[in-house]
Amino acid sequence: ATNADFSFKYDITDPVLDVPFEVTGATSLTDIANNGHFNGDGGTAEDVEVVFNWADSDNTDDNDNNIHDYDEVDFNQDDIAITIDGEDFTAISGYVANGFYSSNSTNDYELSFFVTQSITLDRILLRKPSDGAFPSFQIYLKDADEQEILRSDTQQFLQNTYLYIFPDFRIPGPEEGEERAYYRLGRDYIEGTSALRTSPLNNPGGSGYPYQSNPEGIVEIDGYYYNGNLYTSIYPYFYGFQFTVDHLSGPNDNNDYTFTIPSTEFEEFEETTVVITVAQNGVADLAGNTAPAADETFTFNYDVIAPSIEITTPTIAVDPARTNQSTVQVRFTWDDDMTPDSFTAADFVDNIDPGPPAVTISSFTSSSPRIYNMELTLMDAAEGPIEFTVPQNAAFDDALNAGPDIDNGVDYTFTYDNTNPELDPDEPITVTTKDTDVDIPEDGTYNGDEDVRVKFNWDEGTTFQISDIKLENEDNEEIVLDQKTVDYTDDIQPIWNTSCISCHTSSHSSGLNLMAGNSFGELVDVPSEEVVYNGALRVASGAPGSSVLYDKITNGGTYGGQMPPSDLITSANRTLVQTWITELASDNSLFFSEYAEGSWYNKYLEIYNGTGASVDLSNFS
């Protein structure tokens, strides 16, 4: 008798995954940091490579793959979860249907095919004649040198015609510089295994769905070979070839695996978040020890959008911006976080007009990665328009996209004015008749029946208003002026005439008549007749927000639908109505309807007294 040797390896050490993963742009070789930002190859989408570094001590290597036997892991694409914009990344899958009956033989033969990318062979369908036999087979894969590189477990036909085999063969793509990689897929008949058959039921697997029909021609079937000759098929033949594009390659001799996320996954996004996860205990070594001890996650932001900028002057309240202050704050608000020190006062050298010494930058600070504040000091010589420009591509966001991406940059202008306004020294005030435009001389006399127009000729725009004017009669008694800016007859009634009176006449179901001569009295401080409005006023003096009318013309929704129902009145007209309602609170005038209303024998005028006192009408005609 001879001695029988038996040995095994004892391994209780969990595999080790170096983290964080190494993530780079495949073309630009740009390093991508965990929780960092990435803009592809200078703003163009590119493949992203993720390297998973499994430990390799190189102590023993019985299978000649330069990896320590205790460190080898069963790491595959299914162990990696990737989401892009919150959606699971799904690899391209394909299906090639091939083969048909030719002869009745179980002789060994091989299916020749080419691949243009690395794939995982997910499922092979063997078909045999319906002869009542239930043979068993193993399938294997050979490379271009006729070397067997993969072999499946023994599989037995469990029903009369088809055998589904799920080999999970990872088939490398072409080497660098090559367009295709050549392989042969064969099957070996295994005798004496009839006892393996346990069920006459069909195998799982179904049709090629949801696999696409060989997308992009990734797999090219070359034909069947037997003893060096090309055959169309020999029973049992390969009836269906189902695969997934394999984005995971490796291991190399450092026990590193590389996962490639194709650039096409990013082309539909301008900005998105990518999350890569290896799940806790999701990977096992050859002894069954698992890793990692907890979920290992890597996240980065993919962003190819150039940042844009908004410029404001928060210390200037008027629009357009105009100030008499010698110190002005300018605020630059970017729509993305910017890289530190990429946007500075240096960007404005030769980009402020007028420049120093008339205008100088006294400070330039950042209150956040998006908000920058520049303080300008203005000298008297700077009076007039002050224009500055943020040059094109002046700064970089956190993904290194340059902005603003606008030809000639982004301009902003404000006016510095420290000179007091003056009335025209030659003709400060002119007085004319309103309709005939006849001049009325200073210290002159006018006894006509026209309204009089008084024009104040300032040398620049001002905030001049009626309250700045004092009128006195010849007895030095002050004449009180009506300070309303909106006239109901001239400004508001024409809105009703254009937009409302096609419906709102004396016969309208709401009881609201907006015809001239009726409208004012039916609106101001009059409750709506709509029961569901609970007595709300059609127009509440001084309170547009409490007025049914204003709610309807702005489509506020508190009091039913908008009016007019087809199209809202213009924004300018809505503003006029709002101002009119607001000014009603201080209305201290008399209002007379323009037309006499009523039947031919019962005419009347509508009069509104806002003076707060009794009015003697005997002097009115």
Rosetta blueprint (number, residue, H / E / L):
1 A L
2 T L
3 N L
4 A L
5 D L
6 F L
7 S L
8 F L
9 K L
10 Y L
11 D L
12 I L
13 T L
14 D L
15 P L
16 V L
17 L E
18 D E
19 V E
20 P E
21 F E
22 E E
23 V E
24 T E
25 G E
26 A L
27 T L
28 S L
29 L L
30 T L
31 D E
32 I L
33 A L
34 N L
35 N L
36 G E
37 H E
38 F E
39 N L
40 G L
41 D L
42 G L
43 G L
44 T L
45 A L
46 E L
47 D L
48 V E
49 E E
50 V E
51 V E
52 F E
53 N E
54 W E
55 A L
56 D L
57 S L
58 D L
59 N L
60 T L
61 D L
62 D L
63 N L
64 D L
65 N L
66 N L
67 I L
68 H L
69 D L
70 Y L
71 D L
72 E L
73 V E
74 D E
75 F L
76 N L
77 Q H
78 D H
79 D H
80 I E
81 A E
82 I E
83 T E
84 I E
85 D L
86 G L
87 E E
88 D E
89 F L
90 T L
91 A L
92 I L
93 S E
94 G E
95 Y E
96 V E
97 A E
98 N L
99 G L
100 F L
101 Y L
102 S L
103 S L
104 N L
105 S L
106 T L
107 N L
108 D L
109 Y L
110 E E
111 L E
112 S E
113 F E
114 F E
115 V E
116 T L
117 Q L
118 S L
119 I E
120 T E
121 L E
122 D E
123 R E
124 I E
125 L E
126 L E
127 R E
128 K L
129 P L
130 S L
131 D L
132 G L
133 A L
134 F L
135 P L
136 S E
137 F E
138 Q E
139 I E
140 Y E
141 L E
142 K E
143 D L
144 A L
145 D L
146 E L
147 Q L
148 E E
149 I E
150 L E
151 R E
152 S L
153 D L
154 T L
155 Q E
156 Q E
157 F L
158 L L
159 Q L
160 N L
161 T L
162 Y E
163 L E
164 Y E
165 I E
166 F L
167 P L
168 D L
169 F E
170 R E
171 I E
172 P L
173 G L
174 P L
175 E L
176 E L
177 G L
178 E L
179 E L
180 R L
181 A E
182 Y E
183 Y E
184 R E
185 L E
186 G E
187 R E
188 D E
189 Y E
190 I E
191 E L
192 G L
193 T L
194 S H
195 A H
196 L H
197 R L
198 T L
199 S L
200 P L
201 L L
202 N L
203 N L
204 P L
205 G L
206 G L
207 S L
208 G L
209 Y L
210 P L
211 Y L
212 Q E
213 S L
214 N L
215 P H
216 E H
217 G H
218 I L
219 V E
220 E E
221 I E
222 D E
223 G E
224 Y E
225 Y E
226 Y E
227 N L
228 G L
229 N E
230 L E
231 Y E
232 T L
233 S L
234 I L
235 Y L
236 P L
237 Y E
238 F E
239 Y E
240 G E
241 F E
242 Q E
243 F E
244 T E
245 V E
246 D L
247 H L
248 L E
249 S E
250 G L
251 P L
252 N L
253 D L
254 N L
255 N L
256 D E
257 Y E
258 T E
259 F E
260 T E
261 I E
262 P L
263 S H
264 T H
265 E H
266 F L
267 E L
268 E L
269 F L
270 E L
271 E E
272 T E
273 T E
274 V E
275 V E
276 I E
277 T E
278 V E
279 A L
280 Q L
281 N L
282 G L
283 V E
284 A E
285 D E
286 L L
287 A L
288 G L
289 N L
290 T E
291 A E
292 P L
293 A L
294 A L
295 D L
296 E E
297 T E
298 F E
299 T E
300 F E
301 N E
302 Y E
303 D E
304 V L
305 I L
306 A L
307 P L
308 S L
309 I E
310 E E
311 I E
312 T E
313 T L
314 P L
315 T L
316 I L
317 A L
318 V L
319 D L
320 P L
321 A L
322 R E
323 T E
324 N L
325 Q L
326 S L
327 T E
328 V E
329 Q E
330 V E
331 R E
332 F E
333 T E
334 W E
335 D L
336 D L
337 D L
338 M E
339 T L
340 P L
341 D L
342 S L
343 F L
344 T L
345 A H
346 A H
347 D H
348 F H
349 V L
350 D L
351 N L
352 I E
353 D E
354 P L
355 G L
356 P L
357 P L
358 A L
359 V E
360 T E
361 I E
362 S E
363 S E
364 F E
365 T E
366 S E
367 S L
368 S L
369 P L
370 R L
371 I E
372 Y E
373 N E
374 M E
375 E E
376 L E
377 T E
378 L E
379 M L
380 D H
381 A H
382 A H
383 E L
384 G E
385 P E
386 I E
387 E E
388 F E
389 T E
390 V E
391 P L
392 Q L
393 N L
394 A L
395 A E
396 F E
397 D E
398 D L
399 A L
400 L L
401 N L
402 A E
403 G E
404 P L
405 D L
406 I L
407 D L
408 N L
409 G L
410 V E
411 D E
412 Y E
413 T E
414 F E
415 T E
416 Y E
417 D L
418 N L
419 T L
420 N L
421 P L
422 E L
423 L E
424 D L
425 P L
426 D L
427 E L
428 P L
429 I E
430 T E
431 V E
432 T E
433 T E
434 K L
435 D L
436 T L
437 D L
438 V L
439 D E
440 I L
441 P L
442 E L
443 D L
444 G L
445 T L
446 Y L
447 N L
448 G L
449 D L
450 E L
451 D L
452 V E
453 R E
454 V E
455 K E
456 F E
457 N L
458 W E
459 D L
460 E L
461 G L
462 T L
463 T L
464 F L
465 Q L
466 I H
467 S H
468 D H
469 I L
470 K L
471 L E
472 E E
473 N L
474 E L
475 D L
476 N L
477 E L
478 E E
479 I E
480 V L
481 L L
482 D L
483 Q L
484 K L
485 T L
486 V L
487 D L
488 Y H
489 T H
490 D H
491 D H
492 I H
493 Q H
494 P H
495 I H
496 W H
497 N H
498 T H
499 S H
500 C L
501 I L
502 S L
503 C L
504 H L
505 T L
506 S L
507 S L
508 H L
509 S L
510 S L
511 G L
512 L L
513 N L
514 L L
515 M L
516 A L
517 G L
518 N L
519 S H
520 F H
521 G H
522 E H
523 L H
524 V E
525 D L
526 V L
527 P E
528 S L
529 E L
530 E L
531 V H
532 V H
533 Y H
534 N L
535 G L
536 A L
537 L E
538 R L
539 V E
540 A L
541 S L
542 G L
543 A L
544 P H
545 G H
546 S H
547 S L
548 V H
549 L H
550 Y H
551 D H
552 K H
553 I H
554 T L
555 N L
556 G L
557 G L
558 T L
559 Y L
560 G L
561 G L
562 Q L
563 M L
564 P L
565 P L
566 S L
567 D L
568 L L
569 I L
570 T L
571 S H
572 A H
573 N H
574 R H
575 T H
576 L H
577 V H
578 Q H
579 T H
580 W H
581 I H
582 T H
583 E H
584 L H
585 A H
586 S H
587 D L
588 N L
589 S L
590 L E
591 F E
592 F E
593 S L
594 E L
595 Y L
596 A L
597 E E
598 G L
599 S L
600 W L
601 Y L
602 N L
603 K L
604 Y E
605 L L
606 E L
607 I E
608 Y E
609 N E
610 G L
611 T L
612 G L
613 A L
614 S L
615 V L
616 D L
617 L H
618 S H
619 N H
620 F L
621 S L
